[in-house]
Amino acid sequence: MDILDHINEWALKAPNRLCYIHRDHQLTYGELKGESDTIAQWMIEKFGTDRSPIIVHGHMDPMMPVLFLACVKSGHAYIPVDESVPSERVSMIAQSSQSKLVFSSTPDSLPLLKAEIIDVHELEVKLQNSVYPHFDNRYAVQDEETFYIIYTSGSTGKPKGVQIPRRALTSFTTWMLDDFQLEEGLTFMNQAPYSFDLSVMDLYPALISGGTLWAIDQEMIARPKELFASLAQSGINVWTSTPSFAEMCLMEPSFSSRLLPNLRTLLFCGETLPVSVAKRLKERFPNADIINTYGPTETTVAVTSIKITQDMIDSGNPFPVGRCKPDCTIAILDQDGLPVPEGDKGEIVICGPSVGQGYLGELEKTKASFNTVHRMPAYHTRDVGSLIDGVLYYFGRMDHQIKLHGFRMELEEIEHVLTACHYVKQAIVIPIKSGDRYDHLVAVVVPDEHPFESTFKLSSALRQELARVLPSYMIPRKFTYRSSLPMTANGKVDRSVPLKEVIQ
């Protein structure tokens, strides 16, 4: 399956079919091809043989998919950066990627960067009379070249750029369309920000199959009445989200098959799917399939899947994350890198064409996690799992990386930023669970001298300082203060001390 050819075919077969809807804005397949071809040609003329990555900054604007395709058609990987990302983090990404160009729908919100910043809507006006009916795809990103780069949390305080080649994205989308019964012309909910790789689960399967993306933005999510009014109009067939987002929607009594009568598939990725959430979804949407999936960003969104049955729900046991996609394999290894007996726990290692190309500009980190097994690319996830009869079970992380409400983050990154704040001598960040998944973060701080009358005001000041660097989902919900932290004999914070002793 050639991703670009399939999308272009829909532009020829059904140019007036809607491929993207966001509020009052609509985009057809014909417009998607025409505008992306035009911008791609402009980029080829501007950059020539320079194929450095391009930052695409925005939210749910219909120009986002146009710019993604324009980048790859002109031979450039794109880096999606959501508008909610703090300016200092945007600067880190720009510096790490050495991007020479940033497309933005809100350029005034960006910090001062070395890269050229292009106002997307001004560019649209500039190129509106330029047409390239026979655009040549020979400049496009090739199979082993990077298609997109997603920046994830890094333990040193700097985000890491995960490079996904065209080969890996092709493998992922082929699997989804073949195994998930996603036929032509379905409507997909498009809710995850593009800087979160969950968005890839609906974006490309929809565009390749001639479907329509119904975009839900953060403003709607903050206003439930507006969110449910939009969902009622959507006619979506395929729901893609984290379990946390679905759980939030379940708080609304009208969230049921009466609101979404055409919903046939619920796809979950990004975090553990609780039995309680699946149970309520099955009650509200009895005719929809609930699909649980698993996979790190480094292996292109997801590599396993399983349909959740009523029997699985009734058992009350934690759900498995499923069987591996046909063109990949999963190994469970012990600390010495040797396979464990079936059913035993060990590190999940994923092998096959879904595996990405490592971290941009981070050779040592890439070597530590990526290698080759039986001539196939392999990624060591640092996740704990077991295999029973070919079905994968997931048990959490081996290190300090967690997933919170679908967002993967390194606790060490938050700690690095927190300890650099004013009025902080020392700090650790502890994830707090609700049931079988993480619910929020608690910062345990040894404060330095400060001018505040209360710890409430100190916490407020620290939150403001963190917000300059970290996205909101990485900022601890609660701050607690101690005169010291428990230490090991090696002089490190002792994380083995019972949680209640640390945060009391």
N, C-alpha and C positions, 0 to 999 in steps of 0.2 A: 504493500500500500504506500503510495507516494502522497504525503500530506498535502503539499502545495498543489499537485495536479488534481487531487480530489476536490479541494476547495475551489479551484479554478473551474472545474467541470460544472459545479453548481451555478457558478456565475454565467456559464454559457447555456445550461439547460433551463435554469429558472432564475434569470437575472432580477426579477421583481420580488422573489421570495424574501421575506424578512429573515435576516440572520441574527439580529441583535435589537433588543428593545430595552431602553432605559428611560423611564418616566415618559416624557413627550418626544423623546428622540428615537428615531428608528433608522436602521441601516439594512440595506438589501445586499444580496450576494453580488449583484452587479456593481453596486457602489463599493463594496468591500474590495473587489478585485481592481476596479478602476482607480480608486484612491490609493491603494497600497502599491499598485504598479507605478503610478505617477510619482509618489514619494520615493519609491525604490530607485527609479531612474534618476531623480534629483540627487539621491545619495551616491549613486554610482558616479555621476558627473562631478560631485563634490569631493569624494574621497578616492576615486580611482581604485588602486589595488590595496589600499589600507582597509583591513577587515577588523579593526579593533571594535570591541563591544560598545553598544549604544544604550544609554539609560532612557527608559520610558517612564516618566513620572506623572501620576494621575490617579484617578479612582475608577469609577465605573462609566466614564465617558465612552461613547461608541468609537471614538478615535483610538482607544487603546488597542483593540484587536487589529485595526488598520495599521497602526504603527508597528506592532509585533511582526506582522507579515511583511511590511515594507523593509524592516531590518533584515529579516532572513532572506528575502528575495534579492537583496543587494549584497548579501554575503556577510552580514554582521549578526552576531549573537545579540539578543536584547536582554536588558536587565530591568525587570519590572520593579518599580519603587512606588509604594502607595503614598498618597498625600498625607497620611497620618504619621509617617515616619519622621522623627525629629530631625531638625536641620543638621545637627552634628553627626548623626548617623548617616545622613545623605552624603555629607562631606567624606566620611570614612569610606563609603561605598565608591564614590567617585575617585578617591585617591587609590583605593585598592585595585579597581578595575582599569584605571588610567583611561577612562572614557574621554573621548574628545568632543562628544556631542550629547546633549540632554534634550529630549523632547519633553515638554511640560504643558499641561493645560492651565496651570497656575504658576507661571514662572516667578511672579513676585514673592511667592512663599519660599523660594529656594534660597539657600545661603550663597555666598560668593564662591564660585567654583572656577577651577582652571579651564574646565570644559566650556564650549560654546553652548548657550542655552537658547533653544528655539521655541517660541510660542506656537503651539500646535495650530491654534485657530488662525493666527496670522499666516502661517504656512499654507493652510487650506485655501485662504483667499488668494495668496500669491500664485498658487499652482492650479487654481480652478479652471483656467483655460488651457492647461497643458494636458494632452491626452496621448497615451501610448497604447493603441489598440493591439499592437503586436509585441508587447514587452517580452524580452528574451530572458528566460529563467536560468541561463547558463551561469549567471553570477551568484546564484543562490547558494546558501549553506549546504554542504554535502554531508553524506552519511556520518562520517567520523568527525565532522566539524561541530562546534558548539552551536546549538539552536537557541537555548536560553540559559541564563545564569540567575539562580535564586540565592540571595544572601540570607544565611541563617545565623543563629547566635554562635559566638565563639568564646572559648574559655579564657582568652587573654584580654577580653574587653573589646575586641574588634570582630565584626561580623565576617563570616567565611562565605566566599562565593562558590556555590556548587554548580559545576558545569555539566549541562545535560546535552549530549549530542543528538543530532537528528535521528541517528540510528536507534537511540534509546526511546525517544518520543514515538517513533514509528512502531516499535515493539509494544509500547504501552497502549497506544490507541488501537492497534490491530487486535490486541487481546480484549480490550473493553468492548469493541463492536462485535467480536466473534462470540465471546462468552457471556456477555451481559444482556443479550437480545435487544440491543439498541438499534431499532430499525430506522428507516428513512423518515425524516420530517418531524421528529419529536421536539417538544419544548423542554428545555433544561433550565432549572434555576441556576443562576449565576450569582452567588452570594459571597464567596470567599475573595478577599482582596487579592490582586494579581501578584503581590509580593509573597503570598502564601501559596505553596505549590498545589494545595487542594484545588485551586481554581483551574488547574490544567485538566482535572478530571471531568469537568463539564465543557470547557472551552473547545478543545480540539475534537473530542468525540462528536460534539454538536455540529461543528463546522464541516467535518469530514462527511457526516451522514445527512447533510442538508437540513439540519435542525435549526431551531431558533433559541437563542439565549435570552432569558428574561432576567435582567440585572436588578439586584437588590442592593442598595447602597447603605452606608453606615448611618446616614441621617434617618432612613426608614427604620432601621433596627433600633435606633434610639427612641423612636416614636411608634410604639406597637400598633396604635390605631392605623397609622399610615402604612405600616408593614402589612397588616392583614388585609387592608383594602387593596393593596397591590397584589398580594397573593390571590385574592378572590378574582381578580381580572386576568391572572396569568395563564390559566389553563395548562399549567406545567404537568408534564408526564414523568420527568426524572428529577428527583430531589438529590442534591449533593451538598453535604455539609458535615461539620463535626457533630458528634452526639450532643455536645453542649448547646449548640444552636437549636437543634430539634427540641431539647429539653426545655429551653426557654420558650419556644413556641407552644409546647404542651401546656404551659401555664394559662394559655388562652382557651377557654372552653369551646370556642367555635373552630379551633384548629382540628379539622376532621375531614372525612371524605365529602362532607357537604360543602366545605369550603374549597376543596381541591378534588373534584369528582373524577378528574382525568389522571390523577397520580397513580402510577403503576410500579415505580421503582424508587426505593429510598437507598441511596448509596452513602455509606459512612466511612470516613477515614480521618486520620489525624490524632485520634486518641481512643481510649478504651470505650467500647459500647456497653453501658451498664444494662443488666437484665431488666431493671425496672423501666428504663426508657424504652427498650424494645417491646416490653409488655404493653405499655400504654400506647405505643405507636400501632401495634397490631390490633388493639381494641378500636383505635380511631380510624385506621386505614386497613380494614380486614382483607381487602383484595390487592394490596400492594406488597411487592416483595421487599424484604429488608435485607440488604447485603452488607456484611461486615468485611472490611478490607484492612490490609496492613502494608506499610512500606515507608522507608525513610526517603527524604528529599533526594538523597544521593543515588537512589535506584529508581527514580522517575515515578513519584507519587505513590504507587502501590504495586505489590507483586503477588499478593495472595487475596483470596476472596472466599466467602462462604455465605450461603443463603440461610438466614435464621428461621428455623421452623418453630411451630407452636410447641412441639415436644421439647426443643432446646430451651424455650422460655419457661415451660412448666417445670423443668428440672431444677431451675434456680441456680445452676452452676454457671460460673463465668464462661463466656463464649470463646471458642477458638477463633483464630483470625483466618483460617482457611487453608486451602491448597494453593500451591505455587502455580503461577502461570506456566503454560506448557514449554516455553522456550527458555525458562530459567530453572535453576535448582537452588535448594536451601540446604545448608549443612549446619549442624549443631556441634560446636567444637568446645573442648575443655581448655583450661588455662595454658596447656602446652600445644594447642593448635591441633589436637587429635579428635576424631569423631567420638562422641559419647554414645553409649548404648541407647537404643530406642526408648523414648519416654523420659530419659534423664535430661536435666537442664544444662544449658551451656550457652555460649555466644551464638547468636544467629548470624550466619555468613551467607550472603546472597551472591549467586554467580549467574552470569548471562548477559544478554544484550541490553537489558534494562539498566545496567550499572553505568553511572556517569563517568566523567573523565577527571574527577578529583576537584581540588579546590584551586581557584584561580590565583596564581602567584604564590601558592603555599606548598612548596615542594615537600618539605618535611612532614607536614600534616597529611598530605596526599599519600606519601609513602607509608605512613602509620596506619592508614585505613583502607587503602586500595592496593590490590595486587592482581595476579593472574592465577587462576586455577584451571587446569586442563585446557589451557589456551583460551579460556573465557575470562573476561573482566570480573573481578570479585570485590565485594565491599564488606568489611567487617563492621557490623552495626553497633557493637557494644550494647546491644539489647539481649536480654535473657529470654530463651525460649526452649521449647521441646517439640519433638515431632512424634506423633502417634498415628500409625497407619497413613502417613503422608499428610496429616493435618497438623498445622502449626498452632502452638499455644504460646502466647506472649505473657511475660511475667515482669516487665519493667526494664529499667536501665542498670548497667553495670557501673556507671560512673555518676556524675552529678548533673547529667543532662536529663531533663524531664519534658513532658508535654502537658501543657496547661491550657484547657479550653481549645485544644487543637494546635496551639502554637508551640513549636519546639524551642527550647531555650536552655542555655548553659547557666546554671546557678552561679558558676564562677564569674561569668561576665557581669551579672548583676552585682555580685560582691565586689568585683574590681571597680565598678563605677561608684558604688556606694561608699567604699572606703576612701575614694578620692574626693568625696564631698567635704564641704566645710563641717566642722564640729563633730567629725567622726574619727575616733582612734582605731576602732576595729569593728568588724561586722561580719555576720554570716546570714545567709538567706535559707530559710527552711520551707519546703513545700508541705502544705497541709492537705491531707486526703479527706474526702467525703465518700464513704463506701470504698470502691475499688479504683478510684481515680483522684487526681489532684484537683483541688477546688480553689486554693488561693495560696499566696506566699506571705510568710511572716519574716520581717527583718529583725534580727537580734543585734542590737547596737551597743557598743561601749562608747559613750559620747565623750567628746573633748569639751573644753570650756566653751560655753555659748551664752548669748545675751538673752535667751528666751525665759519667760516666767514659768512656762509649763512645758512638759514633754509633748503636749498636743501641738503647741506652736513650733516646737523643734521638728516634729514629724511633718508638719505642713511645709516647713522650709526644705526639708530633705526631699519630700515628694516633688516640690517645684524644681529642685536642682536635678533630680533624676530625670524629670520629664524633658530636660534639655538634651538628653543623650539617648534615653531608652523609650521605646514605644510603650503605650499605656499598659499593655498586657504584661509587661515585664516589671512593673512597679509594684512592690509589696502592698498588700491591702492593709496590713497591720505592722506597726513598729513597737517593739518592746525594748526596754533599756536595762542593762546590767553593768556592774562595776568591772566585770571581767568575764571572759569566756573559758570554758573548760579546755584544757590543753593536754596533748599527749606528751610522752617522754621526748619525742623529737621536736617539740616546740610548735606543733601544728594544732589547729582547733580540733578538739576531739568530738567528731560527729557521732560517735557511738554512744554518747551520753543520752539517756532517755529523753525524748522530746519534751515531756512535761517539765523536766528539770531545767531545760534551757529557756523555754518561753514563759514560764510562770512569773 
